[in-house]
Amino acid sequence: MWAQLALRSSMATTTLVSMCIRTVAQNMDVLEKRVCDLPASLLKDLLPHLNMFYLDRIEKVALLKRVSASLQVAWAAKWRDLNRTWRCKLKFMQPEENWKQKCLESLFHMVLFRKTEVHNILSNLSEYAVLTMSAEHVQVLSLTVAGRGGCRLASEELRPVLSILEERVRCLRLYDAMALLKQGRKDILFVLHRLLDHGSVTEVVLKRAPDCFLLSWITSRCMRPPQTVPQASAAPDTWDNLRNEDLWAEEGPSAPKCLRLDLCMDERLCCKFSPSCSINGRCCVGQIHSLDLEVRSLATVSRLLPSWLCLHSLHLYGTQPLWKDDVADFVESLKKLFLNPCCSLRELSMGNVCSRNLLARLLAACPTLHSLSLDINLPQDNRIIPRQNLQFKQDTELSIEKLSLKSTEIQTVENFPSVLQYAPKLSNLHVTGIRHAHLLLHTLPESNPLLRVLILEDINLANCHQEIINLLENSILEELSLKDCRLLEKCRETKDFLVPFVVAVRGLCSLRSLSLCQNRLATSAIEIADLFLGDCPSKITKLDLSSNFILPADLLEFAQRIETYRPAQRLTLDLRFNPLDRDPKVKGQAMKKLLPFCNILTDDWDCRSTMADHQLDIQKALTYLSKPVVCL
């Protein structure tokens, strides 16, 4: 009886404290001036109950009282409240994310495009006040047709908000740009002009195959502009060139021709909107350093590319397959660009490409390229394709440092290891979907001694155990990711591979990050804890065991070993997407043992989806086996 009374008393006290904290949070306008007098413990309890406005206002006090971790947790909770699909997005977020910035950036877009009513989030603030507060934290601005948000930024009421965005926004995303222009052409062009030519935007993303003329207008900022020629006098010649029928006819008229030909005049009208757009008859010209495009074909890009001397990074994705002839013209344009001594392009990525032997051709055309990413999507073809010779001279030494190759089709990629032999500076390699990976793993230690990051994904490594061990023993890797590589698929005893693998990882002193996600480790994950065994434990600080069907009992045994070994450095441990909800009590015991040594990334994963995931893996495997082998 006394125990029950004590429990009731404790619950009543807890409820009373909670009621007091909620009351304080609801009257922060009164207590804001006295918040410095609050003890740190009370402030920590108060943070989750504050709205975003007051979280922002008391941030300095929270930092002074050393409750910054609790502040981040509060902002992360607000971000989850705003994003209904947060579970999907969480997998791509990093633990060190600036949750305040992410949260307020999301809030800005939701209010601007009227996806939510302000009073549902911040009942005591006006829409203008919320936009002004959150605009300070917008780094990536996305313009869509929803709620006429883009047009509203050109209004007199929101002109101060636009001025804030000019200073803060670094990346501009346009979704369905032609629909935006139809919504309010002059307003949208004015906003684009202010952000691109008077703001800090250096990265532009154009989605949904933008109209070719609009693409030409925006990407004119990728050129190296004249130093002294006023824009007013330079514009006519530039726009006369852009009116060439060939620039847009090949991709089809997605809007009336008259709409395209009036864009120049609309830009000139910006001076009437704002006198600051014109100083002594001249208007600033922005520079785009990074361009991300969705295109139907490469025709327009190929014609304009040789003049994009300011461009540092180019990302292209085909909304439909980019075929051989289209790609060939693009490669020729790349050659012209790289022959210009003023070329600044260092990073290139291409997606949905249907062209064989493209890797070697691109690197031959761009020998000074530092980063290349290819997503090759070849059609099914049962013909035997003869192997093509490489296009490099014997003494060629490529500048490539980061290389990513993704193939959705089965490919032998016979010349891939040979390409790597011409890339001695390669430090980062990401490969997805290729076959005969043992040739690649065998080549790396000798051809690429500077390799520090290796990511292998969706590759069958079940027969490559010895090559993996040899690579670990002869490399200076700092990050290794073997994702969905079926590591244990053919093991009679999982220890036959895991024991030597763990020993080799412990011997690689440079390794700091190890990912083994989606390998169905299950109970075998317990062996991974032995990384921290002995006098010379591994020095890794990040370990990813997500999506491995680790049960609570397995995690508890893993945790017991970690508790025994006591790693010297704190470990970031990713346990997301494991069925740990099957036994919450055992999961809690495991977490309690891990927390003194680990920063744990976890979630409320639903084990009921396990069967669906298993069926998806089976379907994926059947698809994998049914596809023909073709050459790159």
C-alpha positions as CSV (number, residue, x, y, z in Angstrom):
1,M,0.0,0.0,0.0
2,W,2.8,2.4,1.0
3,A,4.5,1.7,-2.4
4,Q,1.3,2.5,-4.3
5,L,0.9,5.8,-2.3
6,A,4.6,6.7,-3.1
7,L,4.1,6.0,-6.8
8,R,0.9,8.1,-6.9
9,S,2.7,10.9,-5.1
10,S,5.6,10.7,-7.6
11,M,3.2,10.8,-10.6
12,A,1.3,13.7,-9.1
13,T,4.6,15.6,-8.6
14,T,5.7,14.8,-12.2
15,T,2.4,16.0,-13.6
16,L,2.5,19.2,-11.5
17,V,6.0,20.0,-12.8
18,S,4.9,19.3,-16.4
19,M,1.9,21.6,-16.0
20,C,4.1,24.3,-14.6
21,I,6.6,24.0,-17.5
22,R,3.8,24.1,-20.1
23,T,2.4,27.2,-18.4
24,V,5.8,28.9,-18.4
25,A,6.2,28.0,-22.1
26,Q,2.8,29.5,-22.9
27,N,3.9,32.8,-21.3
28,M,7.4,33.2,-22.6
29,D,6.7,36.7,-23.8
30,V,6.5,37.7,-20.1
31,L,9.4,35.6,-18.9
32,E,11.8,36.1,-21.8
33,K,13.6,39.0,-20.1
34,R,14.1,36.8,-17.0
35,V,15.2,33.7,-18.8
36,C,18.8,34.3,-17.8
37,D,17.8,33.7,-14.1
38,L,16.5,30.2,-14.8
39,P,18.7,27.3,-13.6
40,A,20.1,25.2,-16.4
41,S,18.1,22.1,-15.3
42,L,14.8,23.9,-15.6
43,L,15.7,25.5,-18.9
44,K,16.6,22.1,-20.2
45,D,13.2,20.8,-19.3
46,L,11.5,23.9,-20.7
47,L,13.1,23.7,-24.2
48,P,10.9,20.9,-25.7
49,H,7.7,23.0,-24.9
50,L,8.8,26.2,-26.6
51,N,7.7,27.2,-30.0
52,M,10.3,27.9,-32.7
53,F,10.2,31.6,-32.2
54,Y,11.3,31.4,-28.6
55,L,13.7,28.6,-29.2
56,D,15.5,31.0,-31.5
57,R,15.2,33.9,-29.1
58,I,16.8,32.1,-26.1
59,E,19.5,30.3,-28.0
60,K,22.3,32.5,-26.6
61,V,21.2,31.9,-23.1
62,A,21.0,28.1,-23.7
63,L,24.5,28.1,-25.1
64,L,25.8,30.1,-22.1
65,K,24.1,27.6,-19.7
66,R,25.7,24.7,-21.7
67,V,22.4,23.0,-22.7
68,S,23.2,23.2,-26.4
69,A,22.7,19.4,-26.8
70,S,19.2,19.7,-25.5
71,L,18.6,22.7,-27.8
72,Q,19.6,20.5,-30.8
73,V,17.2,17.8,-29.7
74,A,14.4,20.3,-29.4
75,W,15.1,21.6,-32.9
76,A,15.2,18.1,-34.3
77,A,11.8,17.4,-32.7
78,K,10.4,20.6,-34.4
79,W,11.8,19.4,-37.7
80,R,10.1,16.1,-37.3
81,D,6.8,17.9,-36.5
82,L,7.1,19.9,-39.8
83,N,8.1,17.0,-42.0
84,R,5.6,14.2,-42.1
85,T,8.0,12.1,-44.2
86,W,10.8,12.5,-41.7
87,R,11.4,8.8,-41.3
88,C,12.3,8.5,-45.0
89,K,14.5,11.6,-44.9
90,L,16.2,10.6,-41.7
91,K,18.3,7.9,-43.4
92,F,20.0,10.6,-45.5
93,M,20.6,13.0,-42.6
94,Q,23.9,13.1,-40.7
95,P,24.0,13.2,-36.9
96,E,25.8,16.5,-36.9
97,E,23.1,18.2,-39.0
98,N,22.2,21.8,-38.1
99,W,18.7,21.0,-37.0
100,K,17.8,24.6,-36.4
101,Q,18.7,25.6,-39.9
102,K,16.9,22.6,-41.4
103,C,13.8,23.3,-39.4
104,L,13.6,27.0,-40.1
105,E,14.3,26.5,-43.8
106,S,11.4,24.0,-44.0
107,L,9.2,26.4,-42.1
108,F,10.0,29.2,-44.6
109,H,8.9,27.1,-47.5
110,M,5.8,25.8,-45.9
111,V,4.6,29.4,-45.0
112,L,5.7,31.0,-48.3
113,F,3.9,28.4,-50.4
114,R,1.0,28.3,-48.0
115,K,1.2,24.6,-47.3
116,T,0.2,25.3,-43.8
117,E,-1.4,28.1,-41.9
118,V,0.9,30.2,-39.6
119,H,-1.5,30.1,-36.7
120,N,-1.2,26.3,-36.7
121,I,2.5,26.6,-35.8
122,L,3.1,30.0,-34.3
123,S,-0.3,31.4,-33.2
124,N,1.1,34.7,-31.8
125,L,3.0,35.7,-35.0
126,S,2.0,37.2,-38.3
127,E,3.0,35.5,-41.6
128,Y,5.4,38.4,-42.3
129,A,7.1,37.9,-39.0
130,V,7.6,34.2,-39.5
131,L,9.0,34.7,-43.0
132,T,11.4,37.4,-41.8
133,M,12.6,35.2,-39.0
134,S,13.0,32.0,-41.0
135,A,14.5,33.7,-44.1
136,E,17.7,34.3,-42.2
137,H,18.3,30.5,-42.2
138,V,17.4,29.6,-45.8
139,Q,20.4,28.3,-47.7
140,V,18.5,26.4,-50.4
141,L,15.5,28.1,-51.9
142,S,13.0,26.0,-53.9
143,L,10.5,27.8,-56.1
144,T,7.4,25.9,-57.1
145,V,4.0,26.9,-58.4
146,A,2.3,26.1,-55.1
147,G,0.6,29.1,-53.4
148,R,2.1,31.5,-55.9
149,G,5.0,31.8,-53.5
150,G,7.6,32.8,-56.1
151,C,5.4,35.7,-57.3
152,R,4.7,36.8,-53.7
153,L,8.4,37.4,-53.2
154,A,8.3,40.2,-55.8
155,S,5.5,42.1,-53.9
156,E,6.2,45.3,-52.0
157,E,5.1,43.6,-48.8
158,L,7.7,40.8,-49.0
159,R,10.5,42.9,-50.7
160,P,12.4,43.0,-47.3
161,V,12.2,39.2,-47.2
162,L,13.6,38.9,-50.7
163,S,16.5,41.2,-49.6
164,I,17.3,38.8,-46.8
165,L,17.2,35.9,-49.2
166,E,19.6,37.6,-51.5
167,E,22.2,37.6,-48.7
168,R,21.5,34.1,-47.4
169,V,20.6,31.8,-50.3
170,R,23.4,29.8,-51.9
171,C,21.4,27.3,-54.0
172,L,18.3,28.0,-56.1
173,R,16.1,25.1,-57.1
174,L,13.4,25.6,-59.8
175,Y,10.8,23.0,-60.3
176,D,8.8,23.3,-63.6
177,A,10.2,26.7,-64.5
178,M,7.9,27.3,-67.4
179,A,4.8,26.8,-65.3
180,L,6.3,29.4,-62.9
181,L,6.7,31.9,-65.8
182,K,3.1,31.3,-66.8
183,Q,2.0,32.0,-63.3
184,G,3.6,35.5,-63.3
185,R,6.4,36.1,-65.8
186,K,7.6,39.5,-64.7
187,D,7.5,38.7,-61.0
188,I,9.4,35.4,-61.4
189,L,12.0,37.0,-63.7
190,F,12.5,39.8,-61.2
191,V,13.0,37.4,-58.3
192,L,15.4,35.3,-60.4
193,H,17.3,38.3,-61.4
194,R,17.6,39.6,-57.9
195,L,18.8,36.2,-56.5
196,L,21.2,35.4,-59.4
197,D,22.6,38.8,-60.1
198,H,22.3,40.7,-56.8
199,G,22.5,37.8,-54.4
200,S,24.8,35.1,-53.3
201,V,23.5,32.2,-55.4
202,T,26.2,30.2,-57.1
203,E,24.4,26.9,-57.4
204,V,21.3,26.4,-59.6
205,V,19.1,23.3,-59.9
206,L,16.6,23.1,-62.8
207,K,14.2,20.1,-62.7
208,R,11.6,18.7,-65.0
209,A,13.3,19.5,-68.3
210,P,13.3,23.3,-68.4
211,D,12.5,25.2,-71.6
212,C,15.7,25.6,-73.7
213,F,15.4,29.4,-74.0
214,L,15.0,29.8,-70.3
215,L,17.9,27.4,-69.8
216,S,20.0,29.6,-72.1
217,W,19.0,32.8,-70.2
218,I,19.9,31.4,-66.8
219,T,23.1,29.6,-67.9
220,S,24.4,32.8,-69.6
221,R,25.8,33.4,-66.0
222,C,28.1,30.4,-66.5
223,M,30.0,32.4,-69.0
224,R,32.9,34.6,-68.1
225,P,31.4,38.1,-68.6
226,P,33.1,41.2,-70.0
227,Q,34.8,43.2,-67.3
228,T,33.7,46.7,-68.3
229,V,30.8,46.4,-70.8
230,P,27.5,47.6,-69.3
231,Q,24.8,45.0,-69.5
232,A,22.4,47.3,-71.3
233,S,24.7,47.5,-74.3
234,A,25.8,43.9,-74.2
235,A,22.4,42.4,-73.9
236,P,21.1,42.8,-77.5
237,D,23.9,40.8,-79.1
238,T,23.7,38.1,-76.5
239,W,19.9,37.8,-76.9
240,D,20.1,37.8,-80.7
241,N,22.4,34.8,-80.5
242,L,20.1,33.0,-78.1
243,R,17.1,33.5,-80.4
244,N,18.6,31.1,-82.9
245,E,16.0,28.5,-83.8
246,D,18.5,25.7,-83.5
247,L,18.9,26.3,-79.7
248,W,15.5,25.1,-78.9
249,A,13.9,23.4,-81.9
250,E,15.6,20.0,-81.3
251,E,14.0,19.6,-77.9
252,G,10.6,20.7,-79.0
253,P,8.5,23.9,-78.2
254,S,7.4,23.5,-74.6
255,A,5.9,27.1,-74.7
256,P,4.9,29.7,-77.3
257,K,7.9,31.3,-79.1
258,C,6.8,34.8,-78.2
259,L,7.1,33.9,-74.5
260,R,10.7,33.0,-74.9
261,L,11.7,36.0,-77.0
262,D,10.4,38.5,-74.4
263,L,12.6,37.3,-71.5
264,C,15.3,39.8,-72.2
265,M,12.9,42.7,-72.1
266,D,11.4,41.4,-68.8
267,E,14.9,41.5,-67.2
268,R,15.3,45.1,-68.2
269,L,12.1,46.0,-66.5
270,C,13.6,45.0,-63.2
271,C,15.1,48.5,-63.0
272,K,11.5,49.8,-62.8
273,F,10.7,47.5,-59.9
274,S,13.8,48.5,-57.9
275,P,16.2,51.4,-58.5
276,S,19.0,49.5,-56.8
277,C,19.0,47.2,-59.9
278,S,20.6,49.9,-61.9
279,I,23.7,51.9,-60.8
280,N,25.1,54.4,-63.4
281,G,23.2,52.5,-66.1
282,R,24.9,49.2,-65.3
283,C,23.5,46.0,-63.7
284,C,25.4,43.3,-61.9
285,V,25.9,39.9,-63.6
286,G,26.0,36.9,-61.3
287,Q,28.1,33.8,-61.8
288,I,26.9,30.3,-61.6
289,H,29.5,27.8,-60.4
290,S,27.4,24.7,-60.0
291,L,24.6,23.6,-62.4
292,D,22.2,20.6,-61.9
293,L,19.9,19.9,-64.8
294,E,17.2,17.5,-65.8
295,V,17.1,17.4,-69.6
296,R,15.3,15.5,-72.4
297,S,18.4,15.6,-74.5
298,L,21.9,17.0,-74.4
299,A,21.5,19.1,-77.6
300,T,21.2,22.5,-76.0
301,V,23.8,21.8,-73.3
302,S,26.3,20.6,-75.9
303,R,25.9,23.8,-77.9
304,L,26.3,26.1,-74.9
305,L,28.9,24.1,-72.9
306,P,32.1,25.4,-74.5
307,S,31.3,28.9,-73.3
308,W,30.7,27.9,-69.6
309,L,34.1,29.0,-68.4
310,C,32.9,29.9,-64.9
311,L,31.3,26.6,-64.2
312,H,33.0,24.4,-61.6
313,S,30.5,21.6,-61.3
314,L,28.0,20.2,-63.8
315,H,25.3,17.5,-63.0
316,L,23.1,16.2,-65.8
317,Y,20.3,13.7,-65.6
318,G,18.2,12.5,-68.5
319,T,14.4,12.5,-68.0
320,Q,14.6,9.9,-70.8
321,P,17.6,7.8,-71.8
322,L,20.6,9.8,-73.2
323,W,21.6,7.8,-76.3
324,K,24.9,7.2,-78.0
325,D,24.8,10.0,-80.7
326,D,23.6,12.6,-78.2
327,V,26.4,11.7,-75.8
328,A,29.0,11.7,-78.5
329,D,28.2,15.4,-79.3
330,F,28.4,16.2,-75.6
331,V,31.8,14.6,-75.3
332,E,33.1,16.7,-78.3
333,S,31.8,19.9,-76.6
334,L,33.6,18.8,-73.4
335,K,36.8,18.6,-75.4
336,K,36.4,22.1,-76.7
337,L,35.7,23.4,-73.2
338,F,38.8,21.7,-71.7
339,L,41.0,23.0,-74.5
340,N,40.2,26.5,-73.3
341,P,42.9,27.5,-70.7
342,C,40.1,29.4,-68.8
343,C,38.1,26.3,-68.2
344,S,37.0,25.9,-64.5
345,L,35.1,22.6,-64.7
346,R,36.4,20.1,-62.1
347,E,33.3,18.0,-61.3
348,L,31.0,16.2,-63.7
349,S,28.1,13.8,-63.2
350,M,25.7,12.2,-65.7
351,G,22.7,10.0,-65.0
352,N,20.5,7.7,-67.2
353,V,23.1,7.4,-69.9
354,C,22.9,4.7,-72.6
355,S,26.4,4.7,-74.1
356,R,29.1,2.0,-73.9
357,N,32.8,2.7,-73.0
358,L,31.8,6.2,-71.9
359,L,34.0,6.2,-68.8
360,A,37.2,6.0,-70.9
361,R,36.0,8.5,-73.5
362,L,35.0,11.1,-70.9
363,L,38.3,10.9,-69.0
364,A,40.2,11.1,-72.3
365,A,38.3,14.3,-73.2
366,C,38.7,15.8,-69.7
367,P,42.1,14.8,-68.4
368,T,42.1,17.6,-65.7
369,L,38.7,16.6,-64.3
370,H,38.9,16.0,-60.5
371,S,35.5,14.3,-59.9
372,L,33.4,12.1,-62.2
373,S,30.1,10.3,-61.5
374,L,28.4,8.1,-64.1
375,D,25.0,6.3,-63.8
376,I,24.9,4.0,-66.9
377,N,21.5,2.5,-67.8
378,L,22.1,0.2,-70.8
379,P,19.1,-1.5,-72.4
380,Q,18.8,-5.3,-72.4
381,D,20.9,-6.6,-75.3
382,N,21.8,-10.3,-75.8
383,R,24.4,-9.5,-78.5
384,I,28.1,-10.2,-77.7
385,I,29.7,-6.8,-77.7
386,P,33.5,-6.8,-78.6
387,R,35.8,-5.2,-76.0
388,Q,36.9,-1.7,-77.0
389,N,40.5,-0.5,-76.6
390,L,41.3,2.3,-74.2
391,Q,41.9,5.7,-75.7
392,F,44.8,6.7,-73.4
393,K,48.4,7.2,-74.4
394,Q,50.9,5.1,-72.5
395,D,52.3,8.0,-70.5
396,T,48.8,9.4,-69.6
397,E,48.2,10.4,-66.0
398,L,44.7,11.5,-65.2
399,S,43.9,14.1,-62.5
400,I,40.8,12.3,-61.3
401,E,40.6,12.1,-57.5
402,K,37.0,11.0,-57.0
403,L,35.2,8.5,-59.2
404,S,31.7,7.0,-59.0
405,L,30.3,4.4,-61.3
406,K,26.8,3.1,-61.0
407,S,25.2,0.5,-63.3
408,T,21.6,-0.7,-63.2
409,E,22.4,-3.3,-65.8
410,I,24.8,-6.3,-65.4
411,Q,28.2,-5.4,-66.8
412,T,31.5,-7.1,-67.0
413,V,33.3,-3.7,-67.1
414,E,36.4,-5.4,-68.3
415,N,38.3,-2.2,-69.0
416,F,37.4,-0.6,-65.6
417,P,40.5,-1.9,-63.7
418,S,42.6,-0.7,-66.7
419,V,41.2,2.8,-66.5
420,L,42.1,2.9,-62.8
421,Q,45.8,2.3,-63.7
422,Y,45.9,5.7,-65.3
423,A,44.5,7.4,-62.1
424,P,47.3,7.3,-59.5
425,K,45.8,10.3,-57.6
426,L,42.4,8.6,-57.1
427,S,41.4,8.9,-53.4
428,N,37.7,8.3,-53.5
429,L,36.0,5.4,-55.3
430,H,32.2,4.5,-55.3
431,V,31.1,1.6,-57.4
432,T,27.6,0.2,-57.6
433,G,26.2,-2.9,-59.4
434,I,29.2,-4.2,-61.4
435,R,30.2,-7.9,-61.7
436,H,33.6,-9.5,-61.5
437,A,34.5,-7.3,-58.5
438,H,37.5,-9.5,-57.7
439,L,39.4,-7.9,-60.7
440,L,38.7,-4.4,-59.3
441,L,39.7,-5.4,-55.7
442,H,42.9,-7.0,-57.0
443,T,43.8,-3.9,-59.0
444,L,43.3,-1.2,-56.3
445,P,46.3,-1.8,-53.9
446,E,48.8,-1.4,-56.7
447,S,47.2,1.1,-59.1
448,N,45.6,3.4,-56.5
449,P,47.9,3.6,-53.4
450,L,46.3,7.0,-52.4
451,L,42.8,5.6,-52.1
452,R,41.2,6.7,-48.8
453,V,37.5,6.2,-49.4
454,L,36.0,3.0,-50.9
455,I,32.3,2.5,-51.2
456,L,31.0,-0.7,-52.8
457,E,27.3,-1.1,-53.2
458,D,24.9,-3.8,-54.5
459,I,27.9,-6.0,-55.6
460,N,28.2,-9.7,-54.9
461,L,31.4,-10.1,-52.8
462,A,30.6,-13.6,-51.6
463,N,33.5,-15.0,-53.6
464,C,35.9,-12.0,-52.9
465,H,36.8,-12.6,-49.3
466,Q,40.5,-13.0,-49.9
467,E,40.6,-9.9,-52.1
468,I,38.9,-7.9,-49.3
469,I,41.5,-9.0,-46.8
470,N,44.4,-8.3,-49.1
471,L,43.0,-4.8,-49.8
472,L,42.8,-4.1,-46.0
473,E,46.3,-5.3,-45.5
474,N,47.7,-3.1,-48.3
475,S,45.9,0.2,-48.2
476,I,45.6,3.5,-46.3
477,L,41.8,3.5,-46.3
478,E,40.0,5.9,-43.9
479,E,36.5,4.9,-44.9
480,L,35.2,1.6,-46.1
481,S,31.6,0.8,-47.0
482,L,30.4,-2.6,-48.2
483,K,26.7,-2.0,-48.6
484,D,24.4,-4.8,-49.7
485,C,27.3,-7.0,-50.8
486,R,26.1,-10.4,-49.6
487,L,29.2,-10.9,-47.7
488,L,28.1,-14.0,-45.8
489,E,26.0,-15.6,-48.5
490,K,28.3,-18.5,-49.2
491,C,29.9,-19.0,-45.8
492,R,29.4,-22.4,-44.2
493,E,30.5,-20.7,-41.0
494,T,30.3,-16.9,-40.8
495,K,33.4,-16.9,-38.6
496,D,35.4,-18.2,-41.5
497,F,35.2,-14.7,-43.0
498,L,34.4,-12.4,-40.1
499,V,37.3,-13.4,-37.9
500,P,40.1,-12.6,-40.4
501,F,38.1,-9.6,-41.6
502,V,38.0,-8.2,-38.0
503,V,41.7,-8.9,-37.6
504,A,42.5,-7.1,-40.9
505,V,40.4,-4.1,-39.9
506,R,42.1,-3.8,-36.5
507,G,45.4,-3.8,-38.3
508,L,44.4,-0.9,-40.6
509,C,45.3,2.0,-38.4
510,S,44.1,4.6,-40.8
511,L,40.5,3.3,-40.9
512,R,38.0,5.6,-39.1
513,S,34.6,4.6,-40.7
514,L,33.2,1.2,-41.5
515,S,29.8,0.5,-43.0
516,L,28.4,-3.1,-43.3
517,C,24.7,-2.1,-43.8
518,Q,22.3,-4.4,-45.6
519,N,24.4,-7.5,-45.4
520,R,22.0,-9.6,-43.2
521,L,24.5,-10.0,-40.5
522,A,21.9,-10.9,-37.9
523,T,23.5,-12.8,-35.1
524,S,26.9,-12.5,-36.8
525,A,26.9,-8.8,-35.9
526,I,28.1,-9.8,-32.4
527,E,31.5,-10.7,-33.9
528,I,32.0,-7.1,-35.2
529,A,32.3,-6.0,-31.5
530,D,35.7,-7.8,-31.5
531,L,37.0,-4.8,-33.5
532,F,37.8,-3.3,-30.1
533,L,39.4,-6.4,-28.6
534,G,43.0,-6.7,-27.4
535,D,46.0,-4.4,-27.1
536,C,45.7,-3.0,-30.6
537,P,41.9,-2.3,-31.1
538,S,40.5,-0.6,-34.2
539,K,40.5,3.1,-34.2
540,I,37.2,3.5,-36.1
541,T,34.8,6.1,-34.8
542,K,31.8,5.4,-37.1
543,L,30.3,1.9,-37.4
544,D,27.1,1.4,-39.5
545,L,25.2,-1.9,-38.8
546,S,21.9,-0.6,-40.1
547,S,19.4,-2.8,-42.0
548,N,21.0,-6.1,-40.8
549,F,18.1,-7.8,-39.1
550,I,19.8,-7.5,-35.7
551,L,17.4,-8.7,-32.9
552,P,17.4,-7.3,-29.4
553,A,19.1,-10.4,-27.9
554,D,21.9,-10.1,-30.5
555,L,22.3,-6.4,-29.7
556,L,22.5,-7.2,-26.0
557,E,25.4,-9.6,-26.5
558,F,27.1,-7.1,-28.8
559,A,26.7,-4.5,-26.1
560,Q,28.1,-6.8,-23.4
561,R,31.3,-7.2,-25.5
562,I,31.5,-3.4,-26.0
563,E,31.1,-2.9,-22.3
564,T,33.9,-5.4,-21.6
565,Y,36.3,-4.0,-24.2
566,R,35.6,-0.3,-23.4
567,P,36.7,1.4,-26.7
568,A,39.1,4.3,-26.1
569,Q,37.4,6.6,-28.5
570,R,33.6,7.3,-28.5
571,L,31.8,5.5,-31.3
572,T,29.0,6.6,-33.5
573,L,26.9,3.5,-33.9
574,D,24.1,3.3,-36.6
575,L,21.5,0.7,-35.6
576,R,18.6,2.1,-37.7
577,F,16.2,-0.2,-39.6
578,N,16.8,-3.2,-37.4
579,P,13.8,-5.0,-35.7
580,L,14.8,-3.9,-32.2
581,D,11.1,-3.3,-31.3
582,R,10.5,-7.0,-30.9
583,D,11.7,-6.9,-27.3
584,P,11.7,-3.4,-25.9
585,K,13.0,-4.5,-22.5
586,V,16.1,-6.3,-23.9
587,K,16.6,-3.4,-26.3
588,G,16.6,-1.0,-23.3
589,Q,19.2,-3.2,-21.5
590,A,21.5,-3.2,-24.6
591,M,21.2,0.6,-25.0
592,K,22.0,1.2,-21.4
593,K,25.3,-0.7,-21.8
594,L,26.1,1.0,-25.1
595,L,25.4,4.6,-24.2
596,P,28.6,5.2,-22.1
597,F,30.7,4.4,-25.2
598,C,28.5,5.2,-28.2
599,N,26.4,7.9,-29.8
600,I,23.6,5.7,-31.1
601,L,21.5,6.3,-34.2
602,T,18.3,4.4,-34.0
603,D,14.6,4.7,-34.9
604,D,11.3,3.1,-34.1
605,W,11.6,0.6,-36.9
606,D,8.5,-1.5,-37.5
607,C,9.4,-5.2,-37.7
608,R,6.1,-5.9,-39.5
609,S,7.8,-4.5,-42.7
610,T,10.5,-7.2,-42.4
611,M,8.6,-9.6,-44.7
612,A,7.9,-7.0,-47.3
613,D,11.6,-6.1,-47.3
614,H,12.5,-9.8,-47.6
615,Q,10.2,-10.2,-50.6
616,L,11.7,-7.0,-52.2
617,D,15.2,-8.6,-51.8
618,I,14.0,-11.8,-53.5
619,Q,12.5,-9.9,-56.4
620,K,15.7,-7.8,-56.7
621,A,17.8,-11.0,-56.8
622,L,15.6,-12.6,-59.5
623,T,15.8,-9.4,-61.6
624,Y,19.6,-9.4,-61.1
625,L,20.0,-12.9,-62.3
626,S,17.7,-12.5,-65.3
627,K,19.5,-9.7,-67.0
628,P,22.1,-10.3,-69.7
629,V,25.8,-9.5,-69.5
630,V,26.9,-6.5,-71.6
631,C,30.1,-4.5,-71.8
632,L,30.7,-0.9,-70.7
